[in-house]
Structures are given as C-alpha cells and as structure tokens.
Amino acid sequence: MNGTTGIPWYIMATVTSSALAIVGILIVQNLRTIKSCLRKLDEKTSKQDDRISGFEKTIAACKIDCQRSTVSKEEWIRCESQGRAKLDGVARTLSRIEGKLQVVERLPEICGQIAQKVADSFNDGGKKNGG
C-alpha cells in the first residue's frame, strides 16, 4: 500500500501505465497524421516543382524566340534607310509618269492646234496660188 493515499502500488502502477499507454497511442497517432500530411505536402510540392520546371522551360524557349525575332538598332536603321531610298526612287518615277500623263492629257489639244495650223496653211496657200 501506498503510505499517503491508501491505494496499493500495483493499482497505481496499472493506472499510470494505462494513462501512459493512452498518451503514447495519442502521440503515435499524431505523429502518423503529421507524417501523412508531410507525405501529401511533399507530393504536392513535387507536382508543383514539375509544373514550375515546365514553365521555366517555356519561358526559356520564349526568350530564345524573342531574341530571334527582335531586331538590333543598326539593322532597323539600315532597313529603314533602304526603305526610304526605295520610296524616293518610287517618288521620282511617279513624278516622271505624272509629267508624261500631263503631256498625254494635253495631246488632243496639241493635235487640234497642229491640225488648225495645217488647215490655216492650206487655206493661206490656196489663196495665194488660186486666189
């Protein structure tokens, strides 16, 4: 018997060991739950790492494509000046065509003046010879 409470020691040992067993079971159960949560978290993290890796590859490919499709300043200026030179050539050609079109537009008037002068010279010549 225990001197202070009057409960025999073997009952006290049984109760204490039962309480410790229950606490131990609860601790083990909590540890299993924590382990399960950590495993699930690790799986999610692994999946996210795979997705992030895929995104990194996609971004790297986009950067490479972007570098291929961009133009340097010097190349842009060179292309721009070539374009302007071609545009100036086209403008000169259009000016020549415009001048020729003005002559063609006036062609009936010019032909009429020539015909009038020819007719006048025939009339003047006929009066001098026959008149």
N, CA and C atoms as an extended XYZ file, in Angstrom:
393
Properties=species:S:1:pos:R:3:atomname:S:1:resname:S:1:resid:I:1 pbc="F F F"
N         0.825       -1.182        0.000 N   MET     1
C         0.000        0.000        0.000 CA  MET     1
C         0.862        1.235        0.000 C   MET     1
N         0.285        2.204       -0.609 N   ASN     2
C         0.966        3.482       -0.651 CA  ASN     2
C         0.667        4.203        0.649 C   ASN     2
N         1.678        4.762        1.199 N   GLY     3
C         1.523        5.326        2.520 CA  GLY     3
C         0.687        6.582        2.548 C   GLY     3
N         0.606        7.345        1.501 N   THR     4
C        -0.074        8.627        1.558 CA  THR     4
C        -1.503        8.557        1.086 C   THR     4
N        -1.835        7.707        0.106 N   THR     5
C        -3.192        7.704       -0.427 CA  THR     5
C        -3.965        6.463       -0.050 C   THR     5
N        -3.343        5.465        0.320 N   GLY     6
C        -4.015        4.247        0.689 CA  GLY     6
C        -4.324        3.370       -0.517 C   GLY     6
N        -3.820        3.678       -1.683 N   ILE     7
C        -4.030        2.867       -2.884 CA  ILE     7
C        -2.804        1.966       -3.016 C   ILE     7
N        -3.069        0.686       -3.256 N   PRO     8
C        -1.917       -0.211       -3.400 CA  PRO     8
C        -1.074        0.196       -4.610 C   PRO     8
N         0.205       -0.095       -4.517 N   TRP     9
C         1.155        0.349       -5.552 CA  TRP     9
C         0.900       -0.314       -6.896 C   TRP     9
N         0.447       -1.513       -6.932 N   TYR    10
C         0.238       -2.198       -8.210 CA  TYR    10
C        -0.961       -1.602       -8.964 C   TYR    10
N        -1.957       -1.089       -8.246 N   ILE    11
C        -3.086       -0.414       -8.899 CA  ILE    11
C        -2.614        0.927       -9.446 C   ILE    11
N        -1.816        1.587       -8.633 N   MET    12
C        -1.275        2.873       -9.071 CA  MET    12
C        -0.398        2.673      -10.306 C   MET    12
N         0.384        1.599      -10.341 N   ALA    13
C         1.243        1.305      -11.485 CA  ALA    13
C         0.396        0.960      -12.707 C   ALA    13
N        -0.691        0.214      -12.507 N   THR    14
C        -1.569       -0.149      -13.621 CA  THR    14
C        -2.243        1.087      -14.208 C   THR    14
N        -2.750        1.949      -13.349 N   VAL    15
C        -3.405        3.188      -13.811 CA  VAL    15
C        -2.399        4.084      -14.525 C   VAL    15
N        -1.215        4.214      -13.931 N   THR    16
C        -0.187        5.065      -14.536 CA  THR    16
C         0.245        4.498      -15.879 C   THR    16
N         0.466        3.181      -15.953 N   SER    17
C         0.897        2.591      -17.216 CA  SER    17
C        -0.212        2.685      -18.260 C   SER    17
N        -1.472        2.548      -17.841 N   SER    18
C        -2.591        2.705      -18.775 CA  SER    18
C        -2.660        4.134      -19.292 C   SER    18
N        -2.488        5.099      -18.414 N   ALA    19
C        -2.517        6.506      -18.813 CA  ALA    19
C        -1.365        6.798      -19.761 C   ALA    19
N        -0.186        6.245      -19.426 N   LEU    20
C         0.971        6.461      -20.304 CA  LEU    20
C         0.760        5.782      -21.661 C   LEU    20
N         0.115        4.612      -21.657 N   ALA    21
C        -0.163        3.920      -22.913 CA  ALA    21
C        -1.110        4.753      -23.784 C   ALA    21
N        -2.152        5.306      -23.159 N   ILE    22
C        -3.102        6.148      -23.900 CA  ILE    22
C        -2.392        7.380      -24.461 C   ILE    22
N        -1.565        8.011      -23.629 N   VAL    23
C        -0.809        9.187      -24.100 CA  VAL    23
C         0.132        8.780      -25.229 C   VAL    23
N         0.792        7.638      -25.089 N   GLY    24
C         1.696        7.139      -26.128 CA  GLY    24
C         0.967        6.875      -27.433 C   GLY    24
N        -0.217        6.233      -27.314 N   ILE    25
C        -1.027        5.961      -28.515 CA  ILE    25
C        -1.422        7.267      -29.192 C   ILE    25
N        -1.833        8.252      -28.398 N   LEU    26
C        -2.205        9.545      -28.969 CA  LEU    26
C        -1.014       10.210      -29.656 C   LEU    26
N         0.152       10.127      -29.034 N   ILE    27
C         1.359       10.711      -29.628 CA  ILE    27
C         1.694       10.005      -30.945 C   ILE    27
N         1.645        8.658      -30.933 N   VAL    28
C         1.923        7.891      -32.153 CA  VAL    28
C         0.912        8.242      -33.239 C   VAL    28
N        -0.358        8.354      -32.873 N   GLN    29
C        -1.398        8.697      -33.843 CA  GLN    29
C        -1.144       10.090      -34.434 C   GLN    29
N        -0.799       11.028      -33.588 N   ASN    30
C        -0.488       12.382      -34.064 CA  ASN    30
C         0.732       12.377      -34.984 C   ASN    30
N         1.737       11.584      -34.621 N   LEU    31
C         2.926       11.500      -35.468 CA  LEU    31
C         2.597       10.887      -36.833 C   LEU    31
N         1.728        9.866      -36.840 N   ARG    32
C         1.305        9.279      -38.120 CA  ARG    32
C         0.544       10.298      -38.969 C   ARG    32
N        -0.331       11.056      -38.320 N   THR    33
C        -1.078       12.092      -39.040 CA  THR    33
C        -0.127       13.139      -39.611 C   THR    33
N         0.826       13.552      -38.808 N   ILE    34
C         1.816       14.538      -39.275 CA  ILE    34
C         2.614       13.958      -40.439 C   ILE    34
N         3.020       12.678      -40.317 N   LYS    35
C         3.782       12.026      -41.369 CA  LYS    35
C         2.956       11.952      -42.660 C   LYS    35
N         1.674       11.624      -42.536 N   SER    36
C         0.787       11.554      -43.695 CA  SER    36
C         0.639       12.932      -44.352 C   SER    36
N         0.456       13.950      -43.524 N   CYS    37
C         0.342       15.320      -44.056 CA  CYS    37
C         1.624       15.742      -44.763 C   CYS    37
N         2.753       15.404      -44.159 N   LEU    38
C         4.038       15.741      -44.780 CA  LEU    38
C         4.217       15.009      -46.106 C   LEU    38
N         3.784       13.769      -46.178 N   ARG    39
C         3.887       12.995      -47.416 CA  ARG    39
C         3.022       13.645      -48.506 C   ARG    39
N         1.781       14.016      -48.149 N   LYS    40
C         0.896       14.675      -49.112 CA  LYS    40
C         1.476       16.013      -49.553 C   LYS    40
N         2.017       16.748      -48.608 N   LEU    41
C         2.630       18.032      -48.922 CA  LEU    41
C         3.831       17.851      -49.844 C   LEU    41
N         4.606       16.794      -49.598 N   ASP    42
C         5.762       16.504      -50.443 CA  ASP    42
C         5.318       16.161      -51.868 C   ASP    42
N         4.221       15.395      -51.990 N   GLU    43
C         3.699       15.058      -53.317 CA  GLU    43
C         3.230       16.311      -54.048 C   GLU    43
N         2.513       17.177      -53.346 N   LYS    44
C         2.055       18.426      -53.959 CA  LYS    44
C         3.238       19.289      -54.380 C   LYS    44
N         4.231       19.371      -53.521 N   THR    45
C         5.423       20.158      -53.820 CA  THR    45
C         6.146       19.590      -55.041 C   THR    45
N         6.212       18.282      -55.127 N   SER    46
C         6.860       17.631      -56.265 CA  SER    46
C         6.111       17.953      -57.557 C   SER    46
N         4.780       17.884      -57.506 N   LYS    47
C         3.981       18.227      -58.689 CA  LYS    47
C         4.187       19.694      -59.072 C   LYS    47
N         4.190       20.578      -58.072 N   GLN    48
C         4.401       21.997      -58.347 CA  GLN    48
C         5.797       22.237      -58.917 C   GLN    48
N         6.791       21.512      -58.401 N   ASP    49
C         8.148       21.640      -58.938 CA  ASP    49
C         8.192       21.224      -60.398 C   ASP    49
N         7.472       20.158      -60.739 N   ASP    50
C         7.419       19.718      -62.131 CA  ASP    50
C         6.761       20.783      -63.011 C   ASP    50
N         5.655       21.353      -62.516 N   ARG    51
C         4.974       22.409      -63.281 CA  ARG    51
C         5.872       23.626      -63.437 C   ARG    51
N         6.551       24.000      -62.360 N   ILE    52
C         7.450       25.164      -62.409 CA  ILE    52
C         8.587       24.890      -63.380 C   ILE    52
N         9.090       23.687      -63.373 N   SER    53
C        10.151       23.314      -64.307 CA  SER    53
C         9.656       23.450      -65.748 C   SER    53
N         8.428       23.008      -65.989 N   GLY    54
C         7.827       23.166      -67.326 CA  GLY    54
C         7.692       24.623      -67.705 C   GLY    54
N         7.256       25.456      -66.749 N   PHE    55
C         7.138       26.886      -67.012 CA  PHE    55
C         8.493       27.511      -67.306 C   PHE    55
N         9.515       27.080      -66.559 N   GLU    56
C        10.862       27.605      -66.788 CA  GLU    56
C        11.333       27.268      -68.198 C   GLU    56
N        11.056       26.046      -68.641 N   LYS    57
C        11.435       25.647      -69.997 CA  LYS    57
C        10.687       26.480      -71.029 C   LYS    57
N         9.400       26.704      -70.786 N   THR    58
C         8.598       27.504      -71.709 CA  THR    58
C         9.110       28.936      -71.772 C   THR    58
N         9.422       29.504      -70.622 N   ILE    59
C         9.942       30.873      -70.578 CA  ILE    59
C        11.283       30.960      -71.285 C   ILE    59
N        12.137       29.956      -71.082 N   ALA    60
C        13.440       29.952      -71.757 CA  ALA    60
C        13.255       29.884      -73.273 C   ALA    60
N        12.322       29.053      -73.726 N   ALA    61
C        12.051       28.958      -75.165 CA  ALA    61
C        11.502       30.277      -75.696 C   ALA    61
N        10.640       30.925      -74.926 N   CYS    62
C        10.090       32.222      -75.343 CA  CYS    62
C        11.191       33.278      -75.433 C   CYS    62
N        12.112       33.261      -74.487 N   LYS    63
C        13.227       34.214      -74.526 CA  LYS    63
C        14.063       34.010      -75.777 C   LYS    63
N        14.338       32.746      -76.111 N   ILE    64
C        15.133       32.453      -77.302 CA  ILE    64
C        14.392       32.919      -78.553 C   ILE    64
N        13.086       32.622      -78.636 N   ASP    65
C        12.297       33.066      -79.783 CA  ASP    65
C        12.246       34.583      -79.865 C   ASP    65
N        12.137       35.212      -78.723 N   CYS    66
C        12.079       36.673      -78.679 CA  CYS    66
C        13.398       37.272      -79.167 C   CYS    66
N        14.507       36.679      -78.763 N   GLN    67
C        15.803       37.173      -79.213 CA  GLN    67
C        15.972       36.966      -80.708 C   GLN    67
N        15.406       35.882      -81.235 N   ARG    68
C        15.489       35.634      -82.680 CA  ARG    68
C        14.652       36.626      -83.461 C   ARG    68
N        13.501       37.002      -82.911 N   SER    69
C        12.576       37.837      -83.664 CA  SER    69
C        12.813       39.334      -83.465 C   SER    69
N        13.605       39.721      -82.495 N   THR    70
C        13.874       41.141      -82.320 CA  THR    70
C        14.980       41.586      -83.260 C   THR    70
N        15.026       42.879      -83.508 N   VAL    71
C        15.982       43.440      -84.445 CA  VAL    71
C        16.874       44.418      -83.690 C   VAL    71
N        18.121       44.444      -84.074 N   SER    72
C        19.027       45.400      -83.441 CA  SER    72
C        18.763       46.799      -83.998 C   SER    72
N        19.242       47.810      -83.283 N   LYS    73
C        19.050       49.197      -83.731 CA  LYS    73
C        19.686       49.402      -85.097 C   LYS    73
N        20.914       48.884      -85.267 N   GLU    74
C        21.634       49.092      -86.517 CA  GLU    74
C        20.882       48.462      -87.687 C   GLU    74
N        20.363       47.261      -87.467 N   GLU    75
C        19.625       46.583      -88.534 CA  GLU    75
C        18.350       47.345      -88.866 C   GLU    75
N        17.682       47.857      -87.842 N   TRP    76
C        16.460       48.632      -88.057 CA  TRP    76
C        16.776       49.891      -88.869 C   TRP    76
N        17.836       50.591      -88.496 N   ILE    77
C        18.198       51.826      -89.201 CA  ILE    77
C        18.563       51.513      -90.649 C   ILE    77
N        19.321       50.436      -90.867 N   ARG    78
C        19.724       50.063      -92.217 CA  ARG    78
C        18.490       49.751      -93.070 C   ARG    78
N        17.576       48.962      -92.537 N   CYS    79
C        16.354       48.619      -93.276 CA  CYS    79
C        15.513       49.862      -93.540 C   CYS    79
N        15.447       50.735      -92.536 N   GLU    80
C        14.664       51.971      -92.688 CA  GLU    80
C        15.250       52.850      -93.785 C   GLU    80
N        16.578       52.994      -93.810 N   SER    81
C        17.197       53.844      -94.833 CA  SER    81
C        17.051       53.216      -96.213 C   SER    81
N        17.123       51.889      -96.316 N   GLN    82
C        16.897       51.230      -97.599 CA  GLN    82
C        15.461       51.451      -98.060 C   GLN    82
N        14.534       51.374      -97.132 N   GLY    83
C        13.127       51.624      -97.462 CA  GLY    83
C        12.904       53.052      -97.939 C   GLY    83
N        13.556       53.984      -97.274 N   ARG    84
C        13.405       55.385      -97.691 CA  ARG    84
C        14.010       55.614      -99.068 C   ARG    84
N        15.161       54.981      -99.339 N   ALA    85
C        15.787       55.122     -100.654 CA  ALA    85
C        14.866       54.567     -101.739 C   ALA    85
N        14.258       53.423     -101.478 N   LYS    86
C        13.323       52.848     -102.448 CA  LYS    86
C        12.107       53.749     -102.627 C   LYS    86
N        11.625       54.311     -101.529 N   LEU    87
C        10.475       55.210     -101.594 CA  LEU    87
C        10.813       56.459     -102.399 C   LEU    87
N        12.016       56.993     -102.233 N   ASP    88
C        12.441       58.152     -103.024 CA  ASP    88
C        12.485       57.799     -104.508 C   ASP    88
N        12.983       56.607     -104.843 N   GLY    89
C        13.007       56.153     -106.236 CA  GLY    89
C        11.609       56.051     -106.807 C   GLY    89
N        10.693       55.521     -106.020 N   VAL    90
C         9.303       55.418     -106.471 CA  VAL    90
C         8.712       56.810     -106.673 C   VAL    90
N         9.032       57.743     -105.788 N   ALA    91
C         8.516       59.116     -105.911 CA  ALA    91
C         9.041       59.761     -107.195 C   ALA    91
N        10.324       59.560     -107.506 N   ARG    92
C        10.883       60.120     -108.757 CA  ARG    92
C        10.199       59.512     -109.980 C   ARG    92
N         9.992       58.205     -109.941 N   THR    93
C         9.326       57.531     -111.057 CA  THR    93
C         7.903       58.061     -111.229 C   THR    93
N         7.201       58.243     -110.125 N   LEU    94
C         5.836       58.787     -110.198 CA  LEU    94
C         5.827       60.206     -110.745 C   LEU    94
N         6.833       60.995     -110.423 N   SER    95
C         6.910       62.360     -110.953 CA  SER    95
C         7.080       62.327     -112.464 C   SER    95
N         7.951       61.414     -112.946 N   ARG    96
C         8.134       61.301     -114.404 CA  ARG    96
C         6.841       60.849     -115.074 C   ARG    96
N         6.167       59.875     -114.448 N   ILE    97
C         4.903       59.388     -115.020 CA  ILE    97
C         3.870       60.504     -115.022 C   ILE    97
N         3.844       61.306     -113.962 N   GLU    98
C         2.889       62.420     -113.888 CA  GLU    98
C         3.156       63.420     -115.003 C   GLU    98
N         4.441       63.721     -115.264 N   GLY    99
C         4.785       64.644     -116.364 CA  GLY    99
C         4.339       64.096     -117.706 C   GLY    99
N         4.565       62.805     -117.921 N   LYS   100
C         4.139       62.187     -119.178 CA  LYS   100
C         2.630       62.180     -119.299 C   LYS   100
N         1.917       61.946     -118.207 N   LEU   101
C         0.456       61.966     -118.247 CA  LEU   101
C        -0.079       63.361     -118.567 C   LEU   101
N         0.591       64.396     -118.078 N   GLN   102
C         0.160       65.758     -118.394 CA  GLN   102
C         0.292       66.025     -119.886 C   GLN   102
N         1.374       65.514     -120.482 N   VAL   103
C         1.553       65.667     -121.927 CA  VAL   103
C         0.476       64.884     -122.660 C   VAL   103
N         0.198       63.662     -122.200 N   VAL   104
C        -0.822       62.835     -122.850 CA  VAL   104
C        -2.193       63.486     -122.711 C   VAL   104
N        -2.475       64.110     -121.580 N   GLU   105
C        -3.762       64.790     -121.393 CA  GLU   105
C        -3.890       65.980     -122.337 C   GLU   105
N        -2.787       66.630     -122.605 N   ARG   106
C        -2.827       67.801     -123.499 CA  ARG   106
C        -2.711       67.405     -124.975 C   ARG   106
N        -2.483       66.108     -125.252 N   LEU   107
C        -2.273       65.648     -126.615 CA  LEU   107
C        -3.428       66.007     -127.559 C   LEU   107
N        -4.690       65.837     -127.177 N   PRO   108
C        -5.770       66.243     -128.104 CA  PRO   108
C        -5.718       67.746     -128.410 C   PRO   108
N        -5.411       68.537     -127.393 N   GLU   109
C        -5.324       69.994     -127.605 CA  GLU   109
C        -4.174       70.321     -128.561 C   GLU   109
N        -3.030       69.684     -128.349 N   ILE   110
C        -1.864       69.914     -129.199 CA  ILE   110
C        -2.156       69.465     -130.627 C   ILE   110
N        -2.796       68.279     -130.771 N   CYS   111
C        -3.152       67.793     -132.114 CA  CYS   111
C        -4.138       68.740     -132.798 C   CYS   111
N        -5.060       69.262     -132.022 N   GLY   112
C        -6.024       70.224     -132.576 CA  GLY   112
C        -5.327       71.478     -133.056 C   GLY   112
N        -4.344       71.989     -132.284 N   GLN   113
C        -3.597       73.182     -132.696 CA  GLN   113
C        -2.795       72.905     -133.968 C   GLN   113
N        -2.176       71.733     -134.039 N   ILE   114
C        -1.406       71.372     -135.229 CA  ILE   114
C        -2.337       71.273     -136.439 C   ILE   114
N        -3.477       70.615     -136.243 N   ALA   115
C        -4.435       70.470     -137.342 CA  ALA   115
C        -4.934       71.837     -137.800 C   ALA   115
N        -5.155       72.730     -136.833 N   GLN   116
C        -5.618       74.080     -137.170 CA  GLN   116
C        -4.560       74.818     -137.991 C   GLN   116
N        -3.292       74.699     -137.592 N   LYS   117
C        -2.213       75.368     -138.309 CA  LYS   117
C        -2.044       74.780     -139.708 C   LYS   117
N        -2.181       73.454     -139.807 N   VAL   118
C        -2.082       72.823     -141.136 CA  VAL   118
C        -3.222       73.313     -142.020 C   VAL   118
N        -4.414       73.355     -141.439 N   ALA   119
C        -5.571       73.824     -142.218 CA  ALA   119
C        -5.396       75.273     -142.614 C   ALA   119
N        -4.886       76.101     -141.689 N   ASP   120
C        -4.658       77.513     -141.996 CA  ASP   120
C        -3.621       77.662     -143.097 C   ASP   120
N        -2.575       76.846     -143.027 N   SER   121
C        -1.528       76.966     -144.055 CA  SER   121
C        -2.054       76.515     -145.411 C   SER   121
N        -2.966       75.497     -145.446 N   PHE   122
C        -3.566       75.105     -146.709 CA  PHE   122
C        -4.451       76.212     -147.252 C   PHE   122
N        -5.203       76.837     -146.332 N   ASN   123
C        -6.091       77.930     -146.750 CA  ASN   123
C        -5.279       79.110     -147.244 C   ASN   123
N        -4.205       79.469     -146.579 N   ASP   124
C        -3.361       80.576     -146.989 CA  ASP   124
C        -2.661       80.245     -148.292 C   ASP   124
N        -2.232       79.030     -148.441 N   GLY   125
C        -1.542       78.595     -149.660 CA  GLY   125
C        -2.484       78.564     -150.830 C   GLY   125
N        -3.701       78.163     -150.621 N   GLY   126
C        -4.699       78.099     -151.690 CA  GLY   126
C        -5.099       79.472     -152.137 C   GLY   126
N        -5.132       80.446     -151.253 N   LYS   127
C        -5.499       81.804     -151.604 CA  LYS   127
C        -4.383       82.456     -152.421 C   LYS   127
N        -3.148       82.158     -152.059 N   LYS   128
C        -2.023       82.731     -152.769 CA  LYS   128
C        -1.910       82.115     -154.159 C   LYS   128
N        -2.135       80.835     -154.257 N   ASN   129
C        -1.981       80.156     -155.549 CA  ASN   129
C        -3.220       80.341     -156.416 C   ASN   129
N        -4.353       80.241     -155.869 N   GLY   130
C        -5.576       80.255     -156.681 CA  GLY   130
C        -6.314       81.549     -156.628 C   GLY   130
N        -6.080       82.347     -155.746 N   GLY   131
C        -6.906       83.431     -155.472 CA  GLY   131
C        -6.712       84.681     -156.006 C   GLY   131
